[in-house]
Amino acid sequence: APAPRFTQVTIADGKTVTIEGAGRSLTLDPTLLTLTKNVLEFATEKFPGIVGKEGQPDGAYGFYPRRDIRKQTALGNKVAELQEQYGVVHAIVLDDAIGMVQELNSARMDVVKVMTDYQAKTENRHKKMISDAIIQIRAGIAEKIATDPTIRAIPGKYPISRAKRVSMKTQDAMERLEDYYHESIRAEFASGYQSTVDGYQRKLKSVVQDLSAAYQSVFWHTVIEHDYAPEISVISWAALLGMLAGNLHGGMVG
């Protein structure tokens, strides 16, 4: 595999001299403050799903918090011990292009599922169909009145323009139509429904943008090309297929 596939660490006299690449390491101290600020498992008990509690919890791989006080104390003591022995203690940040793609793809599928479930909910589906039908009826009525050649301006001492008459007739027709349903309730539903769907669409667009970039990542392609040997190993072939299935489920984007 090419050198960029690996994180280059230089060690001399038992101490870390350099860790190649910006952001490749975290300097630790016994308080573990760096970990609680930069590592999600040390910061929270729950993985924040992109669509909240209605979505799939814990991401693609499951979530395993590191918030146990006893374990954190033990780790902090170990860091202090290593500081005494070696000086500065580093945590190496490793790339996980495969895991990143799978998490993003899982988030994409999560948003799609929750949005589809919302749209397919019987009550929402029926109300949406009725609302759309009413909108079409209202538009049809308005167009028919607007193009009615028999509606003309009224001249005289108190003239009424054609536009005014069209407006009056349209309002009258809408009021008669609304004797059979509540427009305010329909409009409130339509607004709330569209707002919810738009929210899901914004989240989906954001995830797809990141996922598309991840699919184009040189490191992702490098891992696929060099971490598997399907031509000589059935086990490796199966592992490659399993990885691709998880990364490409739902169709590739970008």
C-alpha positions as MATLAB code, in Angstrom:
seq = 'APAPRFTQVTIADGKTVTIEGAGRSLTLDPTLLTLTKNVLEFATEKFPGIVGKEGQPDGAYGFYPRRDIRKQTALGNKVAELQEQYGVVHAIVLDDAIGMVQELNSARMDVVKVMTDYQAKTENRHKKMISDAIIQIRAGIAEKIATDPTIRAIPGKYPISRAKRVSMKTQDAMERLEDYYHESIRAEFASGYQSTVDGYQRKLKSVVQDLSAAYQSVFWHTVIEHDYAPEISVISWAALLGMLAGNLHGGMVG';
ca = [
       0.000    0.000    0.000;
       1.225    3.557   -0.638;
       2.691    5.535    2.269;
      -0.305    7.922    2.566;
      -2.405    4.879    3.520;
      -0.705    4.983    6.927;
      -0.211    7.563    9.657;
       3.540    8.208    9.897;
       4.828    8.315   13.491;
       8.475    8.964   14.333;
       9.716    7.702   17.701;
      13.182    8.292   19.174;
      14.487    7.238   22.596;
      11.073    5.857   23.467;
       9.339    9.192   22.872;
       7.100   10.399   20.075;
       8.971   12.954   18.005;
       6.506   13.689   15.208;
       3.097   12.580   14.041;
       2.807   13.483   10.375;
      -0.134   15.594    9.240;
      -2.186   18.390   10.755;
      -4.748   17.229   13.268;
      -3.241   13.747   13.421;
      -2.708   13.779   17.179;
      -4.254   14.960   20.431;
      -2.110   15.914   23.410;
      -3.475   14.250   26.533;
      -3.364   15.198   30.200;
      -4.787   13.440   33.282;
      -7.993   15.525   33.164;
      -8.849   13.996   29.749;
     -10.156   17.425   28.736;
      -8.843   16.996   25.182;
     -10.823   13.778   24.793;
     -14.061   15.214   26.183;
     -13.749   18.137   23.754;
     -12.848   16.126   20.650;
     -14.153   12.566   21.028;
     -17.914   12.074   21.029;
     -17.826    8.925   23.164;
     -16.137   10.892   25.952;
     -18.556   13.826   25.636;
     -22.034   12.289   25.658;
     -24.042    9.203   26.548;
     -26.058    9.265   23.315;
     -25.250    9.432   19.638;
     -27.226   12.393   18.235;
     -29.168   10.918   15.326;
     -29.687   13.318   12.443;
     -33.484   13.050   12.579;
     -33.833   12.839   16.356;
     -35.624   10.196   18.380;
     -37.762    9.065   15.439;
     -34.705    7.916   13.534;
     -32.320    4.995   13.889;
     -30.337    5.352   17.139;
     -26.584    4.875   17.606;
     -25.440    5.258   14.002;
     -24.240    2.539   11.664;
     -21.865    0.849   14.094;
     -23.552    1.310   17.447;
     -22.464    3.857   20.038;
     -20.313    3.008   23.049;
     -19.898    5.967   25.428;
     -16.786    6.339   27.572;
     -18.397    8.359   30.346;
     -17.962    5.912   33.226;
     -16.231    7.917   35.984;
     -14.229    4.963   37.289;
     -12.871    4.146   33.848;
     -12.094    7.800   33.133;
     -10.260    8.063   36.447;
      -8.245    4.947   35.634;
      -7.385    6.328   32.184;
      -6.436    9.705   33.671;
      -4.133    7.968   36.157;
      -2.534    6.010   33.308;
      -1.942    9.224   31.356;
      -0.297   10.767   34.431;
       1.906    7.685   34.787;
       2.948    7.861   31.126;
       3.712   11.560   31.481;
       6.096   10.748   34.300;
       7.835    8.147   32.148;
       7.816    9.706   28.691;
       6.805   13.357   28.959;
       4.096   14.470   26.520;
       1.414   11.844   25.864;
      -0.297   11.762   22.462;
      -3.418   10.064   21.166;
      -3.059    9.312   17.462;
      -6.016   10.269   15.272;
      -6.537    7.571   12.654;
      -8.438    8.010    9.407;
     -11.548    5.894    8.986;
     -12.747    6.667    5.480;
     -14.804    3.479    5.333;
     -16.499    4.164    8.651;
     -17.161    7.784    7.696;
     -18.823    6.783    4.422;
     -20.922    4.137    6.143;
     -22.046    6.557    8.873;
     -22.980    9.202    6.303;
     -24.772    6.665    4.127;
     -26.617    5.328    7.170;
     -27.651    8.886    8.041;
     -28.862    9.435    4.470;
     -30.984    6.279    4.555;
     -32.275    7.263    7.999;
     -33.517   10.628    6.730;
     -35.078    9.019    3.645;
     -36.889    6.424    5.763;
     -38.228    8.907    8.313;
     -39.363   11.313    5.581;
     -41.005    8.490    3.617;
     -42.726    7.186    6.749;
     -44.051   10.681    7.471;
     -45.369   11.109    3.942;
     -46.854    7.591    3.897;
     -48.691    7.984    7.193;
     -52.355    7.396    6.361;
     -53.604   10.633    7.918;
     -50.927   12.739    6.248;
     -51.376   11.047    2.878;
     -55.133   11.583    2.871;
     -54.919   15.184    4.061;
     -52.221   15.953    1.492;
     -54.307   14.498   -1.349;
     -57.368   16.481   -0.258;
     -55.341   19.666    0.215;
     -53.768   19.337   -3.240;
     -57.188   18.701   -4.798;
     -58.634   21.799   -3.123;
     -55.708   23.905   -4.334;
     -56.323   22.705   -7.892;
     -60.042   23.442   -7.604;
     -59.366   26.946   -6.277;
     -56.850   27.594   -9.039;
     -59.302   26.314  -11.650;
     -62.086   28.555  -10.347;
     -59.796   31.588  -10.292;
     -58.582   30.928  -13.833;
     -62.102   30.407  -15.158;
     -63.286   33.700  -13.698;
     -60.162   35.558  -14.841;
     -60.661   34.417  -18.448;
     -64.453   34.826  -18.541;
     -65.124   37.210  -21.466;
     -68.558   38.102  -20.110;
     -67.024   39.899  -17.143;
     -66.536   43.464  -18.301;
     -65.835   46.781  -16.691;
     -68.905   48.771  -15.590;
     -68.764   52.368  -16.797;
     -70.691   55.265  -15.393;
     -70.582   57.623  -12.462;
     -69.276   54.887  -10.196;
     -67.244   52.747  -12.583;
     -65.905   49.334  -11.634;
     -62.876   48.035  -13.484;
     -62.814   44.549  -14.909;
     -59.981   43.603  -12.541;
     -62.088   44.679   -9.572;
     -65.078   42.677  -10.785;
     -62.880   39.606  -11.334;
     -61.525   39.987   -7.801;
     -65.020   40.324   -6.338;
     -66.376   37.326   -8.240;
     -63.348   35.243   -7.292;
     -63.747   36.117   -3.631;
     -67.445   35.290   -3.768;
     -66.740   31.927   -5.434;
     -64.087   31.061   -2.851;
     -66.399   31.922    0.017;
     -69.077   29.632   -1.419;
     -66.500   26.862   -1.816;
     -65.355   27.314    1.776;
     -68.880   26.568    2.991;
     -67.864   22.925    2.490;
     -64.492   22.895    4.289;
     -62.263   24.969    6.583;
     -59.624   26.764    4.526;
     -57.669   27.872    7.605;
     -57.316   24.263    8.773;
     -56.293   23.110    5.288;
     -53.730   25.902    4.986;
     -52.334   25.165    8.446;
     -51.882   21.486    7.595;
     -50.328   22.262    4.205;
     -47.880   24.706    5.765;
     -46.873   22.313    8.548;
     -46.568   19.377    6.167;
     -44.394   21.294    3.727;
     -42.253   22.688    6.537;
     -41.616   19.178    7.859;
     -40.765   17.752    4.441;
     -38.534   20.741    3.647;
     -36.694   20.147    6.922;
     -36.007   16.545    5.962;
     -34.939   17.640    2.478;
     -32.454   20.149    3.925;
     -30.949   17.467    6.157;
     -30.805   15.054    3.240;
     -29.097   17.620    1.020;
     -26.501   18.322    3.702;
     -25.748   14.631    4.260;
     -25.600   13.877    0.531;
     -23.147   16.737    0.028;
     -20.788   15.281    2.642;
     -21.353   11.732    1.391;
     -20.564   12.713   -2.190;
     -17.286   14.254   -1.035;
     -16.487   11.119    0.983;
     -17.120    8.889   -2.047;
     -14.605   10.978   -3.987;
     -12.024   10.820   -1.196;
      -8.654    9.521   -2.364;
      -8.256    7.699    0.937;
     -11.559    5.827    0.513;
     -10.433    4.566   -2.894;
      -6.974    3.747   -1.530;
      -8.454    1.549    1.199;
     -10.647   -0.284   -1.316;
      -7.721   -0.883   -3.656;
      -5.092   -1.911   -1.102;
      -6.825   -3.343    1.994;
      -8.465   -6.259    0.223;
      -7.180   -9.069   -1.974;
     -10.304  -10.610   -3.556;
      -8.258  -12.160   -6.362;
      -6.451  -14.508   -3.939;
      -8.739  -14.778   -0.909;
     -12.408  -15.722   -0.708;
     -12.552  -14.265    2.804;
     -11.153  -10.959    1.555;
     -13.580  -11.023   -1.373;
     -16.512  -11.502    1.028;
     -15.202   -8.732    3.287;
     -14.900   -6.356    0.324;
     -18.451   -7.110   -0.811;
     -19.755   -6.603    2.717;
     -17.956   -3.279    3.026;
     -19.227   -2.047   -0.343;
     -22.766   -3.151    0.504;
     -22.699   -1.056    3.662;
     -21.089    1.917    1.946;
     -23.255    1.921   -1.190;
     -26.616    0.790    0.193;
     -29.316    2.964   -1.327;
     -27.230    3.890   -4.365;
     -24.068    5.929   -4.792;
     -24.351    9.720   -4.925;
     -22.073   12.311   -6.443;
];
